[in-house]
Amino acid sequence: MDFGIIGAGTIGQGIAGHLVTAGHRVVLSNRRGPDTLRDTVARLGSLATAGTVAEAAAAEMVFLAVRWPDIPAALAEVPSWDGRILVDTSNQIAGPTPRDHVDLGSETGSEFVARHAPGARVVKAFNTLYAQYIVPDPRHAEGRQLLFYAGDDADAKTDFRAVADEIGFAPVDAGSLREGGRLMQVGGLLSALHALKQD
């Protein structure tokens, strides 16, 4: 499977590193253009390339790893999703701390993302973990890093679960974008929960 990543910060690069290590091709993108990612893709290796947001979004599974205020603009660069999987790693935080939480009312963060990416099959994942638990190898002597995920499309969740398992995480289905997304977003019971699954 080919992967795309919209956003090349710490989270995006960390996920890309796991995918490349597992032998997958990855296209990374950011709002400043492919030329700004030359050093990043060189460090990740030959399976990583830099592209535009539209090129990254053409992959079978795409990870959205941009800051919350940048989501609408980033997704506006994708003309059509055609049923491709979009993995939303974001939290609705508009500033540097969780206190800068954006209140969406009854809508969850991933429902907001899905509304801005019509035609995408959205899966919520990685947002409950701090970067320090995403970037390193998720396999530890004590077990594998738990990774909660949520979504409304059963096939998309199955595909994501297989990928998460392959790159070393212990995926746990938290439910739909509404119920699971609420548990996973800032203030939810699963937010910032770091745990290992004993293997």
N, C-alpha and C positions, 0 to 999 in steps of 0.2 A: 504494500500500500504506500502511496505517496502522500506526504503531509505538507501543509502550509501553515505558517505562523504569521499572524498579523500582530506586530509588536515585537521588538527585539530587545526588550529590557531583561532584567534578571530572570523573570519567570519564563519568558519566551525562549531565552537562550538555554535555560535549564531543561525545559521540555525538549527542545531541539537536541540537546546533548544526549538525552536518554534515547531518543528515536534513532539518532545516528549510530549510537553504540549498538543498538539492536539491528542495524543494517538497513535502515530505511532512508530514502531520499527525502530531504526537507528543503522547502523554499521559505526563507525568512524575508520579512518585509517590515518597513516602518514608514512613517509619514515623510521622512527626509529623503528617501530614495535609495536604490540599491548600492550606489557608490559609497554610501556611508557605512555599509556593512561588510566591506571587503575584509577587514581584519577579523571580524567576528566569524565569517564563514571559513576563512583560512584556518582559524583556530579549531573549528569544529571538524574540519576534514573534508574530503572530496565528495561526500554524500550531501553536504550542505551547500546550497547556492543562495544568492541574493536575488530578489525580484521585486516587482511592484506589488502593491496590495492586491490588485486584480489577479496577478499571476499566482500569488500565494493562495488566494481564495479559490483557484481552479482545482486545487488538490481534492482528493477523495475525502479527507478529514482535515479540517482547518481549526487551529487554536487561536482564539481571540485573547490577546494578552496586552491590552492597552489600558491606559488610565481611564477611569469612569467618564470624565468629561469628554474624552476623545472618541468614545464609542460611536455616536451618530455619524461623525465625519468619516471615521474609518470604514464603517459599514456602507456608507453612501458611495464608496469607490467600487463596490461590487455590484455589477449590473443585474446579475441573476444567480440564485443559488441552486436551482434545479434539483433539490433534494439532497444536496451534499451535507455532510455532518459538520456542524459548527460547535466546537467545544468552548464554552464561555468560562473563562477563568477569573472573571472580574468580581469586584465587590463595589457596591454603590457608595463609594467614599470619594468626595470631591476635593479633599485636601490631604495634608500629610498625616493625619491621625484618624483613628476610628470615630472620634468625636465629630468629624466632618461628614457624618453619614447623611445620605440623601433619602428623604422619606418619599417613597413611591405610593403611599397609601396601601391599597389592597394588592397592588401589583408587585410581583417579585422582580428582582434584578434580571433574572434570565427571561422572564416574560417580556420585560422591556427590551432586552437584546433580541428576542425572537420577533418582536414587533418591528424592529429596525432591520431585520434580515428575512423578509418574506421568502418562503420557499426553502429555507434552511431547516434541517432537523437538528434542533439545539439540544445539547447535553451540557449540564452544569457540572464543573469539576475543578479541582485544585484550589478553589477560592477559600476553603476552610483552613488551609495550611499556610504558615509563614514560609517565605522563600528558603529559609535555612533548612526546611524539611523537604522541599521540592527538588532543589538543585543537586544535593549529593545522592549517591547510590541509595535507593530506598530499601535495599536489602541489608539487614543488620544481623548480628549474631543472635539477638533476642527475637527476631522476627522481621516481617515486612511492614513498611509504612502503610497504614490504612489510608485509603483514598475514597472519600464519599463522592457519589455522582448522582445526578437526577436528570430526568427527561421525560418527554411525553411519547416518544417514538421507540417502541420496543426493539426494533432491529438496530436502530442507531445506538441504543444503550448496549446491546449485545456486542456490536462492533467495538464500541469504546472500551467495554470491559475487557475484551480480548487484548486490545492494545495496552491498556493500563497494566494488565497482568504480565504481558510480555516484557515490558520495560521495568518490571520489578516491584510495582505497587500491589497492595492487597485491596482490590476494589470492592466497595460496599454500596449497593443500590439503596438510595435514600428516598426513592419515590418519584413523583411527578415534578414538573417545574413549579407548580403551585405549592404543594405540600412539602416536597423535598427541598425545593429552592428556598422556602421560608426557613426550614430547619438549618440550612447551610449558610444563609446570608448573615451579615453582621447582626448580632443580637440573637441569632438562632441557637438552638441547643447544640448543634454540631460545629458552630463557628469557632475557629481556633482550637479545636480538639485534636490534640496530637496523641496518637496511639499506635501500637504495633500489633500485628496479628501473629500469634505464635504458629509456626509451621512445623 
